[in-house]
Amino acid sequence: MTKSLKDKIRAATVGKRKTFKSEIVSFDGVDIEVRQLSLAARRDYMTASLDKVTDSKGNETQQANLLKLQVNAVIASSYVPGEDTLIFDETDF
């Protein structure tokens, strides 16, 4: 592989500006922009959705809370249309 081909591939992938898909949805006559999340944002809302659980032997582990997962996904992806302003935050849960 030539150096210039490698540079082209890198520029098209890791060097490319991050653009995520979004869609405007209407809810009760109000528009909300729902955006695709970055990997970091997904990690953050998934981590926030874990509950600590202790088994019968006293071992502590983590377990996904599906309600928290769904709510945190909505919180993390709902924006004021055309702005970088999240509509909801963790206090809304």
N, C-alpha and C positions, 0 to 999 in steps of 0.2 A: 504494500500500500504506500502510495506516495505521500509525502508530507502535506501537500496541498489538499489531497483527498481527505486525509485525516482531519485537517483543519476545517474543511467544509462540513464534514460529518459532525464534528464537535460544535461548530457554529449553529448547525441546524437542530442540535439536541440540547446539550448542557449550556451552550452559550446563547440560546434563544430566549427572548423575553417571555416570561411566564404569562400566558393568557388562559384564563379559565372560562368555560362556558357559563352562560347565565341565561335565565329565562324570567320574563315578567309574568307573574300570575296575579289574577284578580281574586280578592277574597272580600266578600260583602261590599263590592264596589270600590275597594281600595287596592292599589297596585303594590306588589311586593316583588323585589328582585331576588330570586333564588340563585345563588352562585355555587358552582362546583368548588369544592374545597381543595386546598393544597394538601400534600401529605402531612405537613407539620400541623395544619389545622385539624385534620382527621385524627392524628395521634392525640392532640390535646383534648378533643371532645370525647374520644374513646377512653382516655385515661380518667377523665372526669366522671365517666359512667361506671367506674368499677367500685364495688363495695368490698370491704374487708369482711371475710367470713372465717370463723373459727370452727374447725371440725371437732368431733367428739374426743380426739386425743390432744386438743389444745393447739393444734397447728393452725397458724393463720395463713390464709390465702386470699386471692382476689377473685371475684366473680362478677361477670357483666350483669348490670341491671338494665334490662331491655327498655323499661320506661325512661330511665335517665338517658340511655343511648339515643332514643328517638327525640326526646325533648332537646338534648344538647345538640343534635344534628340540626334541628330547626333553628335554634339559637345561633349556631355558628354560620349558617348559610343564608339568613334572611337579612337583606339590606334595603335601605331607602333607595329606590330606583335612581340610577345614575350617580350615586354617591358612594363613598367608602364608609358609610355610617351603618353599623349594625342596628337593627331595630330592637332586638331583645338582648338581654344579658343574663347572667346566672341568677340575678335577684328575681327574675320573672318566673323562675321554676318553683 
